[in-house]
Amino acid sequence: MTDYRLYGMPGSLYTAKARSYLIKQRIDFEEDIPAAAAWPDITKAIGRWIIPVLETPTGEIIQDGAAIIDHVEAAGLARRSAYPETPVHRAISLLFELFGGEGLLRPAMHYRWDFDAENRDFLKTDFVAALMPGATGDVAEAVFGAASGRMRKAKQGFGVSDETIPVIETSYEAFLALFDAHLSGHSYLLGGRPTIGDYGLIGPLYAHLARDPYPAQIMKTRFFHVWRWTERMNAQQALLDGLCPTEALIADDGVPETLIALLRFIAEDYLPELAAHVDFANDWIDRHPDLQTGTNGLPDPGTRMIGRASFDWRGMRIETMVMPYRFYLLERVQTAIAAAGEPLTDILANIGLEAVATLQTHRPVERLGNLEVWGADRRS
């Protein structure tokens, strides 16, 4: 008897995070699609159309990859916890969770939606199979047109434009080269088993960038170790490939130079955006003095965006959507950084990432009823 049901899509970035975790923990689950008969009731229960969603054996509904992982961990069902016990590794892993799910959205959206000659037929078949199985002809075109239209609009909100595309490609290939170098000596981000950082990274790197035809060829032909990692992350076995003798993490809470290089990349590529979003959010909070604790402060409780922030990124000025969910993930990182103490803060200072420990919105972002809400003002 199957205990859990995961609702998502094969091509969904955030579904990939939850799916990989459930596979690695050897959780008995079935995967279903938004065309399932139960889906309308699920979206009504959580207040918006969003994936992934996990339905538990008792009928509990859990939305969001981090929440799904934490549910399994709290239930004591994890075969190998996603959260390292050693403090430096724990904080670094959470930082990669944030960067993977939120900091790689530009290349994920660009390489999916800007190469129609190579990708469109694949994506149309993939999306229609999940949203309206069996649809053909004009109906299939309409289904795909509606879904892809929303995503192409979102692509712009993540900073993808004709002007930014060359820089996005340069940045992404630089990341792949660094991650490939790291994975040439380690099966996973921190050694012999995946951690929360791997589950954050697998979202974009598998669902968009290793499945869609055009970016898949880039990864397969030029960055083998990253490609092999995406396979490894979707198999129950450890698949150490001779790189690690066991499923243990890197000894002594160690941070090898290849991992330092990846952290330095995050400082350059993602920290400016994160800082701009925190500044925007604080100004937004100050402009909403009547913001009620436990709400998102917007007419629709399911709305994810509060506005757009502009910032300098790799020599150009760009603008991206500000989504409070990122601050929820950031707070997890900061709690772990504080627990790790000086050994980690010294590393962050040396690579220009020290600000990630102190960037803070005036109100914390919390999760209530599968929605992001603002907590009490920290300044009160």
C-alpha positions in Angstrom: 0.0 0.0 0.0 1.4 3.4 -1.0 1.5 5.8 1.9 2.1 9.2 0.3 1.0 10.9 -2.9 3.1 13.6 -4.5 1.3 16.0 -6.9 3.6 17.7 -9.4 4.9 17.7 -12.9 7.9 16.0 -14.5 9.2 19.4 -15.7 8.5 21.3 -12.5 11.5 22.8 -10.8 10.1 22.6 -7.3 8.6 19.1 -7.8 12.1 17.9 -8.6 13.3 18.9 -5.2 10.6 17.0 -3.3 10.7 14.0 -5.6 14.5 13.6 -5.3 14.2 13.7 -1.5 11.4 11.1 -1.4 13.4 8.8 -3.7 16.6 9.1 -1.7 14.7 8.4 1.6 13.0 5.4 0.0 9.6 6.7 0.9 6.8 4.7 -0.6 4.9 7.3 -2.7 3.0 7.6 -5.9 3.4 10.7 -8.1 0.2 12.2 -9.6 -0.4 15.2 -11.9 -2.6 18.3 -11.8 -5.1 16.6 -14.1 -5.9 14.2 -11.2 -9.6 14.2 -10.0 -8.5 15.3 -6.5 -6.5 18.3 -7.7 -9.3 20.9 -7.6 -10.1 20.1 -4.0 -6.4 20.3 -3.1 -5.9 23.7 -4.7 -9.0 24.9 -2.9 -7.6 23.6 0.4 -4.2 25.4 0.0 -5.6 28.6 -1.5 -3.8 28.6 -4.8 -2.6 26.5 -7.8 0.9 25.6 -6.9 3.1 22.5 -6.9 4.5 20.3 -5.4 1.9 19.1 -2.9 2.3 16.0 -0.7 -0.8 14.2 0.6 0.0 12.1 3.7 -1.6 8.8 4.7 -3.8 10.7 7.1 -5.0 13.1 4.5 -2.8 16.0 5.5 -1.8 18.3 2.7 1.7 19.8 2.6 2.7 22.3 0.0 6.4 23.4 -0.7 9.5 21.3 -1.1 11.1 22.5 2.2 7.9 21.8 4.1 7.6 18.3 2.6 11.2 17.5 3.5 10.7 18.8 7.0 7.6 16.7 7.4 9.4 13.5 6.5 12.3 14.4 8.8 10.0 15.2 11.7 8.2 11.9 11.2 11.5 10.1 11.6 11.2 8.5 8.2 14.4 9.9 6.7 16.9 7.2 5.8 19.7 9.8 5.7 18.8 13.2 7.1 19.0 16.1 4.6 20.4 18.3 7.4 24.1 17.7 8.3 24.7 17.4 12.0 28.0 19.4 11.8 27.3 23.1 12.0 29.4 24.5 9.1 28.0 21.9 6.7 24.5 22.5 7.9 24.7 26.2 7.2 26.4 25.8 3.8 23.9 23.2 2.7 21.0 25.5 3.6 22.7 28.3 1.7 22.8 26.1 -1.4 19.1 25.3 -0.9 18.3 29.0 -1.1 20.6 29.5 -4.1 19.5 26.4 -6.0 15.8 27.1 -5.8 15.9 30.9 -6.1 19.3 31.9 -7.5 19.3 29.7 -10.6 16.0 30.8 -12.0 17.4 33.0 -14.7 19.3 30.2 -16.5 16.4 27.8 -15.8 13.9 30.1 -17.5 16.1 31.2 -20.3 17.2 27.8 -21.4 13.6 26.5 -21.3 11.8 29.3 -23.1 14.3 30.9 -25.5 15.1 27.8 -27.6 11.8 26.9 -29.2 13.3 25.1 -32.2 14.9 22.6 -29.9 12.6 22.6 -26.9 9.0 23.4 -27.9 7.8 20.0 -29.1 9.2 18.3 -26.1 7.7 20.9 -23.7 4.3 20.8 -25.4 4.1 17.0 -25.0 5.4 17.1 -21.5 3.1 19.9 -20.3 -0.1 18.5 -22.0 0.6 15.1 -20.6 0.5 16.5 -17.1 -2.3 19.1 -17.5 -4.7 17.4 -19.9 -3.6 13.9 -20.8 -4.9 12.8 -24.2 -5.5 16.3 -25.6 -4.6 16.7 -29.2 -4.7 19.3 -32.0 -6.0 22.7 -31.1 -6.9 21.7 -27.6 -3.4 20.6 -26.9 -2.1 23.8 -28.4 -4.4 25.9 -26.2 -3.4 24.0 -23.1 0.3 24.5 -23.8 -0.2 28.1 -25.0 -1.9 29.1 -21.7 0.7 27.4 -19.5 3.8 28.5 -21.5 2.4 32.0 -21.8 2.4 32.4 -18.0 5.9 31.0 -17.8 7.3 33.2 -20.5 5.9 36.2 -18.7 7.4 35.0 -15.4 10.7 34.6 -17.3 10.9 38.4 -17.7 10.1 38.8 -14.0 13.3 36.8 -13.2 15.4 39.2 -15.3 15.6 37.4 -18.6 15.7 39.8 -21.6 17.5 40.2 -24.9 20.1 42.4 -23.1 20.7 40.0 -20.2 20.8 36.7 -22.2 24.5 36.8 -23.0 25.4 37.4 -19.4 23.1 34.7 -18.2 24.7 32.2 -20.4 28.2 33.2 -19.3 27.2 33.1 -15.7 25.5 29.7 -16.0 28.4 28.1 -17.7 30.8 29.5 -15.1 28.6 27.9 -12.4 28.5 24.6 -14.3 32.3 24.5 -14.6 32.7 25.1 -10.9 30.1 22.6 -9.8 31.6 20.0 -12.3 35.0 20.5 -10.8 33.7 19.9 -7.3 31.7 16.8 -8.3 34.7 15.3 -10.0 35.9 14.5 -6.5 32.7 14.3 -4.5 29.5 12.3 -5.2 27.4 15.1 -3.7 27.7 18.7 -2.5 29.2 17.7 0.8 30.5 14.2 0.3 28.9 10.8 0.1 25.2 11.5 0.5 22.9 14.4 -0.5 22.0 17.1 1.9 19.4 19.9 1.7 21.8 21.9 -0.6 21.7 19.1 -3.2 17.9 19.0 -3.0 17.8 22.8 -3.6 20.1 22.5 -6.6 18.4 19.6 -8.2 15.3 21.6 -8.9 16.6 23.8 -11.7 19.5 21.5 -12.7 17.3 18.5 -13.3 13.8 19.7 -14.2 14.8 22.5 -16.6 18.5 22.1 -17.4 19.0 18.3 -17.6 15.6 17.4 -19.1 14.9 20.1 -21.7 16.6 19.2 -25.0 18.8 22.3 -25.6 20.3 22.7 -22.1 20.6 18.9 -21.6 23.0 18.7 -24.5 25.2 21.4 -22.9 25.3 19.5 -19.6 25.8 16.1 -21.2 28.5 17.1 -23.6 30.5 19.5 -21.5 29.8 19.0 -17.9 29.6 15.2 -17.4 29.9 15.2 -13.6 27.0 17.5 -13.2 24.9 15.4 -15.5 25.9 12.3 -13.6 24.9 14.0 -10.4 21.4 14.7 -11.7 21.1 10.9 -12.4 22.5 10.1 -9.0 20.0 12.4 -7.3 17.1 10.5 -8.8 18.1 7.0 -7.8 17.5 5.3 -4.4 21.1 4.1 -4.2 24.0 6.2 -3.1 25.7 5.7 -6.5 29.1 6.9 -5.2 30.8 6.2 -8.5 34.0 5.4 -6.7 34.4 9.0 -5.5 33.5 8.3 -1.8 34.2 5.2 0.2 31.0 5.6 2.2 27.9 7.8 2.5 29.7 9.9 5.0 30.1 13.7 4.6 33.4 15.4 4.1 35.4 14.8 7.3 35.8 17.4 10.2 33.1 19.7 8.8 35.6 20.5 6.1 35.1 22.9 3.2 37.4 22.1 0.2 38.6 24.7 -2.2 36.2 23.6 -4.9 33.3 24.3 -2.5 34.8 27.7 -1.6 34.9 28.5 -5.3 31.1 27.8 -5.5 30.4 29.9 -2.5 32.4 32.7 -4.0 30.2 32.4 -7.1 27.1 32.8 -5.0 28.6 36.0 -3.5 29.1 37.4 -6.9 26.0 36.1 -8.7 23.2 36.1 -6.2 24.1 38.3 -3.2 23.3 41.6 -5.0 19.8 40.4 -5.9 19.1 39.1 -2.4 20.3 42.4 -0.8 18.1 44.4 -3.2 15.1 42.3 -2.4 15.6 42.7 1.4 15.9 46.5 0.9 12.7 46.5 -1.2 10.8 44.4 1.3 11.8 46.6 4.2 10.6 49.7 2.3 7.4 47.8 1.4 6.8 46.9 5.0 7.3 50.5 6.1 4.8 51.6 3.5 2.2 49.2 5.0 2.0 50.3 8.7 -1.3 48.4 9.1 0.1 45.1 7.9 -1.5 42.4 10.0 0.7 39.6 11.4 -0.2 36.3 9.9 -1.2 37.7 6.5 0.7 38.5 3.3 -0.7 42.0 3.4 -2.2 41.6 -0.1 -5.8 41.2 -1.3 -5.1 37.7 -2.5 -3.6 35.5 0.3 -2.0 33.3 -2.4 -0.1 36.0 -4.1 3.7 35.3 -4.1 5.1 38.7 -5.3 5.1 42.1 -3.6 6.8 44.1 -6.3 10.0 44.4 -8.3 13.5 45.5 -7.3 16.3 46.7 -9.4 20.0 46.1 -8.8 23.4 45.9 -10.5 24.2 42.4 -11.7 27.4 41.6 -13.6 27.8 45.1 -15.0 24.2 45.8 -15.9 21.1 47.0 -14.2 18.3 44.5 -14.0 14.9 44.2 -12.3 13.4 41.1 -10.7 10.3 40.0 -8.8 10.5 40.2 -5.0 8.9 37.1 -3.5 8.8 36.8 0.4 9.3 33.0 0.2 13.0 33.7 -0.3 13.2 35.5 3.0 11.7 32.4 4.7 14.6 30.3 3.2 17.1 33.0 4.1 16.1 32.9 7.7 16.8 29.2 7.8 20.3 30.0 6.5 20.9 32.7 9.1 19.8 30.5 12.0 22.4 27.9 10.9 25.1 30.5 10.4 24.6 31.8 13.9 24.9 28.3 15.3 28.1 27.6 13.3 29.8 30.6 14.7 33.3 31.9 13.9 34.6 29.0 11.8 31.9 29.8 9.2 31.8 33.5 9.6 35.5 33.7 8.8 34.9 31.7 5.6 32.0 34.0 4.6 34.0 37.1 5.2 37.0 35.9 3.2 34.8 35.3 0.1 32.5 38.3 0.3 29.4 36.5 1.6 29.4 37.9 5.2 26.3 40.0 4.4 24.1 36.9 4.0 24.3 36.5 7.8 22.8 39.9 8.5 20.4 40.7 5.7 17.0 40.8 7.4 13.5 42.0 6.7 11.8 44.0 9.4 9.3 41.2 9.7 10.1 37.5 9.4 8.4 35.4 6.7 6.6 32.4 8.2 4.5 29.6 6.7 0.9 29.3 7.9 -1.7 27.1 6.2 0.7 26.4 3.3 1.0 30.1 2.6 3.7 32.7 3.2 2.8 35.3 5.8 4.5 38.1 7.7 5.4 37.6 11.3 5.5 40.2 14.0 7.6 43.3 13.5 11.1 42.6 14.9 11.4 46.3 15.9 8.4 46.3 18.2 
